[in-house]
Amino acid sequence: MRTRTLLPALFVLLALPAAAVAKTETAGSGPVTATLSYDVDSSGFDATHVRLAIARAGATVFDQAVPEPCRQCAVVPAGLQSGVDSLTIRDLDGDGEPEVLFDMYTGGAHCCSFTWIYRFDGSTYAGTPAVWGNAGYTLADLDHNGTLELRSFDDSFAYEFTDYADSAFPPLIYSYRAGALTDVTRSFPKLVSADAKVQLRRYKRLHRRRDIRGVVAAYVADEYLLGHPAKGLKLANLANRRHDLNGLGHGDTWPRNGRFIITLKKFLKKNGYQA
C-alpha cells in the first residue's frame, strides 16, 4: 500500500522542470556600478527576466528590464555560455563619463551578437542598440586620440554572395558620440587597405580551388571604401573571364558570372560603399 501511494507522487516530482537559477553580474568604474540580473533555465542556454540596474555613487538611477535589441532577438547575456563578462564600463567618447555596455549572444554555431550601449543623460540612462551579427566587435583607440572606436566587420556580406563558410567580411568601424553610432570606416584607410591585401592574397591562393565570390565581394568593397572602385571591379572582371565566379554548381542560388558583378555593384550602392 505504501509503495502504491508513493509512486504517483514520485512520477509528479520527476515530471517537474528544474527550477531556474538566478544569476547576477556586476561591473564598476569610478562612481558607476552596473548590475545585471537574470534567471537561467535548466538547459543553461536561455535567460529570462533580464534586468539592468545602474547606480551612481551608490544611488540607483536606472533599473529596467532589458528590451530586445531588434525584432525577435533573444536577450541572452554573453557570459551565460561563453564565460566572458556581459558588462563593460568604458568611456567611449572621451567626455569623462563612462558608458555601460551590455553584450548579448544568441548562441549557435554563429550569429548573433548584440550590444546595448547605455549613456547617462543627466538624470538616468538611455540605451542605443548595436547589432553585430556574426562579427562581434572589439574596443580600441585606433587613431590614438583618446577616444575608443568599436571595430567590427560588415555582417551584411554573410550569405549574400555565397555560403557562410566562403563569405568574407570587410572591416566596419564605428565611433560613439552623444548616444549615436557613426560609421567611420573610411577614416581608417590603412586598416581597409590591409584587409584588401588579405582578400587579394586569398583570391590568388584559392581561385579555382574554392568558391571565391565572397572574397571578391569583400575585396571590391574595400577598394570602394578606399575610393578605388575601378581597381576593385578590375579584379571582379578578371575573375569572371577566368570563370572563377561559376559558383557551387547544381542548387547554387547565389548570383554567378556577370550577374554576380551586377548584383555586387547594386549591393555596394545600397549599403553605402559607393561614395
C-alpha positions in Angstrom: 0.0 0.0 0.0 2.8 2.4 0.9 4.5 1.7 -2.4 1.3 2.4 -4.4 0.8 5.6 -2.6 4.3 7.0 -3.2 4.7 6.1 -6.8 2.3 8.7 -8.3 4.0 11.4 -6.2 7.4 10.3 -7.4 6.3 10.5 -11.0 5.0 14.0 -10.4 8.3 15.0 -9.0 10.2 13.6 -11.9 8.0 15.4 -14.4 8.5 18.8 -12.8 11.0 21.1 -14.7 14.2 22.1 -12.9 13.9 25.4 -11.1 15.5 28.4 -12.8 18.8 29.6 -11.4 19.1 33.3 -10.5 22.4 34.9 -11.6 23.9 38.4 -11.3 26.9 40.1 -12.9 28.4 43.3 -11.7 30.8 45.8 -13.2 32.1 49.2 -11.9 34.1 52.2 -12.9 34.6 55.1 -10.6 31.2 56.1 -9.1 29.3 54.0 -11.7 28.2 50.5 -10.9 26.1 48.3 -13.2 24.3 45.1 -12.0 22.8 42.6 -14.4 20.3 40.1 -13.0 18.6 37.2 -14.9 17.2 33.7 -14.5 18.9 30.8 -16.3 16.6 27.8 -17.3 17.6 24.2 -16.8 19.1 23.9 -20.3 21.7 26.6 -19.4 21.1 28.3 -22.8 18.2 30.7 -22.2 17.7 33.6 -19.8 14.5 35.2 -18.6 13.7 38.3 -16.5 16.9 40.0 -17.7 17.2 43.3 -15.8 19.9 46.0 -15.7 20.4 48.4 -12.8 22.9 51.3 -12.8 23.9 53.2 -9.7 25.9 56.4 -9.3 27.7 57.0 -6.0 25.5 54.3 -4.5 22.2 55.7 -5.7 20.3 53.7 -8.3 19.3 56.0 -11.3 18.3 53.3 -13.8 16.6 49.9 -13.2 14.7 48.4 -16.1 14.1 45.1 -17.9 16.4 44.9 -20.9 14.4 45.1 -24.2 15.2 43.1 -27.3 17.9 44.9 -29.4 16.0 44.0 -32.6 12.8 42.3 -33.5 12.7 38.7 -32.3 16.2 38.9 -30.9 16.6 37.0 -27.7 18.1 38.8 -24.7 20.8 36.3 -23.7 23.8 37.7 -21.7 27.1 37.0 -23.5 28.5 35.5 -20.3 25.8 32.9 -20.0 27.6 30.4 -22.3 31.0 31.8 -23.1 32.1 32.7 -19.6 33.1 36.2 -20.7 31.8 39.3 -18.9 28.4 40.5 -20.2 29.0 44.0 -18.8 31.7 46.5 -19.7 32.0 50.1 -18.4 34.2 52.4 -20.6 34.2 56.0 -21.6 33.6 55.6 -25.4 33.6 59.3 -26.4 36.3 60.7 -24.1 33.9 63.1 -22.2 34.9 61.7 -18.8 31.5 60.0 -18.4 31.7 56.2 -18.8 29.1 54.3 -20.8 27.7 50.9 -19.8 27.8 48.2 -22.4 25.7 45.0 -22.1 26.8 42.3 -24.6 24.4 39.6 -25.7 24.9 36.5 -27.9 22.1 34.3 -29.1 24.2 31.2 -29.3 24.7 28.6 -32.0 27.5 27.9 -34.5 27.5 31.5 -35.4 25.2 34.6 -35.0 24.2 36.7 -33.4 25.9 39.3 -31.2 24.3 42.4 -30.0 25.1 45.2 -27.6 23.1 47.8 -25.6 25.1 50.9 -25.0 23.8 53.0 -22.1 24.7 56.7 -21.8 24.0 58.9 -18.8 21.8 61.8 -19.9 22.0 63.9 -16.7 19.3 62.1 -14.7 19.1 58.5 -16.0 20.5 56.2 -18.7 19.3 55.9 -22.3 20.2 52.9 -24.5 21.5 52.6 -28.1 21.4 49.1 -29.7 24.2 47.8 -31.8 23.7 44.7 -34.0 26.9 42.9 -34.9 25.5 39.7 -36.3 28.3 37.1 -36.8 31.1 39.5 -36.4 31.1 40.7 -32.8 33.3 43.7 -32.0 36.3 44.9 -30.1 37.1 48.3 -28.4 40.2 50.1 -29.4 41.6 53.6 -29.8 42.5 53.1 -33.4 43.6 56.7 -34.1 45.2 57.2 -30.7 43.2 60.4 -30.0 41.9 59.3 -26.6 38.5 58.0 -27.7 37.5 54.5 -28.4 36.2 53.0 -31.7 34.1 49.9 -32.0 35.8 47.7 -34.5 33.8 45.0 -36.3 33.3 43.5 -39.8 30.3 44.0 -42.1 28.0 41.1 -41.4 25.6 42.1 -44.3 28.0 40.1 -46.5 27.1 36.8 -44.8 25.3 34.6 -47.2 24.9 37.4 -49.7 27.1 36.1 -52.4 27.9 32.5 -51.3 27.6 30.2 -48.4 28.7 31.4 -44.9 32.0 29.4 -44.9 33.1 31.1 -48.1 31.9 34.6 -47.2 34.3 37.3 -46.4 33.7 40.5 -44.4 35.1 44.0 -45.0 36.0 46.0 -41.9 33.4 48.1 -40.2 34.3 50.7 -37.6 32.0 52.8 -35.6 32.5 55.8 -33.3 30.1 56.6 -30.5 29.1 60.2 -29.8 26.1 61.6 -28.0 24.3 58.4 -28.0 24.7 57.6 -31.7 26.9 55.2 -33.6 28.5 56.6 -36.7 30.3 54.6 -39.4 33.8 55.9 -39.6 35.4 53.1 -41.6 36.7 55.4 -44.3 38.7 57.3 -41.7 41.0 54.3 -41.3 42.3 53.7 -44.8 45.3 51.7 -43.5 43.1 49.1 -41.9 40.9 48.9 -45.0 44.0 48.6 -47.3 45.4 45.9 -45.1 42.1 43.9 -45.4 42.1 44.4 -49.2 45.6 42.9 -49.4 44.4 39.9 -47.3 41.4 39.4 -49.6 43.7 39.7 -52.7 46.1 37.1 -51.3 43.1 34.8 -50.6 41.9 35.1 -54.1 45.2 34.2 -55.6 45.6 31.3 -53.3 42.1 29.9 -53.5 40.8 30.7 -57.0 40.0 27.5 -58.9 40.1 25.6 -55.6 37.1 27.1 -53.8 34.2 29.4 -54.3 35.8 32.8 -54.1 32.8 35.0 -54.8 32.7 36.1 -51.1 36.4 37.0 -51.3 36.0 39.0 -54.5 33.0 40.8 -53.0 34.9 41.8 -49.9 37.9 43.0 -51.9 35.8 45.1 -54.2 34.1 46.6 -51.1 37.5 47.5 -49.6 38.5 49.3 -52.8 35.2 51.2 -52.9 35.9 52.4 -49.3 39.4 53.5 -50.4 38.0 55.4 -53.3 39.2 53.0 -56.0 36.1 51.3 -57.3 37.6 50.7 -60.8 40.5 48.8 -59.2 38.1 46.6 -57.3 35.9 45.9 -60.3 39.0 45.1 -62.4 39.6 42.0 -60.2 35.9 41.1 -60.4 36.0 41.2 -64.2 39.3 39.3 -64.3 37.7 36.6 -62.1 34.7 36.5 -64.4 36.9 36.0 -67.5 38.7 33.2 -65.7 35.4 31.5 -64.9 36.1 31.9 -61.2 32.6 33.1 -60.5 30.8 30.0 -61.7 29.6 29.1 -58.2 29.0 25.8 -56.5 27.2 24.0 -59.2 23.7 22.5 -59.1 21.4 24.1 -56.5 23.6 27.3 -56.1 21.1 30.2 -55.9 23.6 33.0 -55.5 24.5 35.3 -58.5 27.1 33.9 -60.8 29.4 35.1 -63.5 28.4 38.5 -65.0 25.2 38.6 -62.9 27.4 38.4 -59.8 29.2 41.7 -60.8 25.9 43.5 -61.5 24.4 42.3 -58.1 27.6 43.3 -56.3 27.5 46.8 -57.6 23.9 47.3 -56.6 24.6 45.8 -53.2 27.5 48.2 -52.6 25.5 51.2 -53.6 22.6 50.2 -51.4 24.8 49.7 -48.4 26.8 52.9 -48.6 30.0 51.8 -50.2 29.7 53.9 -53.2 31.0 57.4 -52.4 
